[in-house]
Amino acid sequence: MEFIDLKTQYRRVKPSVDARIARVLEQGAYVMGPEVGELEQVLARYCGSRHCVTVASGTDALLIALMALEIGRGDEVITSPFTFIASAEVIALVGATPVFVDIDPRTYNLDPGRLEAAITPRTKAVIPVSLYGQCADFDAINEIAGRYALPVIEDAAQSFGATYQGRKSSALSLVGATSFFPSKPLGAYGDGGALFTDDDRLAQAMREIRLHGQDRRYHHPRLGLTGRLDSIQAAVLLAKMEVFDDEVAARARLADRYSELLREAFADEPAAVRTPYVAPLNTCVYAQYTIEVEHRDAFVARMTALGVPTAVHYPVPLHRQPVFEYLGLPPGRFPVAEAAAHRVVSLPMHPYLTEADQVRVVRAAKQAVG
Ligand SMILES: Cc1ncc(COP(=O)(O)O)c(C=O)c1O
């Protein structure tokens, strides 16, 4: 059993992927070819955004958003301590200071109730992360940020395809940034990412930054990057968009089935496993199906011995990462994130899981809780 099975998906989309890649190879426009513009139109329409700007990775998407907003030295940017390193890394990369706000224990997303207390005159943006495929509480976050005129950048790397109050992740705030890393809900066959906004000026700035800050050939009013998405990755993503709605539905159905099987298996000890909570306003795209168990590390070791792969997203909250030691944030500073980091474990999840796979995973989990 694989944690994420991309090969079964490939067999499904192979005719379209192969044909589209062959067209790129034959036409020879390997960078900024027609597939890139076509994909941007498809994705913008999908999210209900005026603009989509594809980029080289989810990390570049966040970085380019911060650069376009001219955030840098002396500025503070608020984000979650319970996320992948990239969410805070980009803040430090532009020379600003990451400021962490603890999470909601049920959704694992930035707790809007703690946001206002973290805002200072130096705060220049907020980056809520929509973790595991579920959007943060954007109405509450946008309302607080709006009172301080702070731009909100959604880190939608794990939540592309999810909805919040019927609106698509990536289109819930001034700008949304997603990732097309292969294991993400919408994954390329290499690195990729995209930015979404309704703001024309911001979209133009982000387009320029992904191309070395160029507004016309060899004329550079600002600094930028080699931040483009390859034509071949755009071709792959166009093919995968043909089945994406179906895959999002499958993920939700499989997650419900996992929760049902776990409830049945642990009916005699319901406190032993906590299944995912999805807030009433949300649909989750289950980039991860993440449970909580008491003795997580022993659980992981036993699952491995039983032949069931698991993953821990994430064992160390960002304020405890060596690279952020300079922030001087001690253990215990973000107790909800720290408790989650000790307890969470993700089970195999992808749209092509079978009932037999799920039964096997849950049987193993019952044994592994021990
Ligand atoms: C929450 C989060 N933010 C940002 C990123 C960065 O995306 P990428 O790997 O495409 O640079 C990831 C990817 O793992 C992520 O999970």
The ligand as an ORCA input file, in Angstrom:
! r2SCAN-3c Opt
* xyz 0 1
  C       1.155     24.589      3.831
  C       2.174     24.626      2.730
  N       2.632     25.818      2.314
  C       3.518     25.918      1.313
  C       4.019     24.803      0.674
  C       5.048     24.973     -0.383
  O       4.720     24.441     -1.623
  P       5.847     23.909     -2.617
  O       6.362     22.605     -2.077
  O       5.132     23.750     -3.923
  O       6.912     24.945     -2.695
  C       3.558     23.535      1.052
  C       4.061     22.339      0.371
  O       4.364     21.322      0.872
  C       2.622     23.441      2.127
  O       2.161     22.247      2.549
*
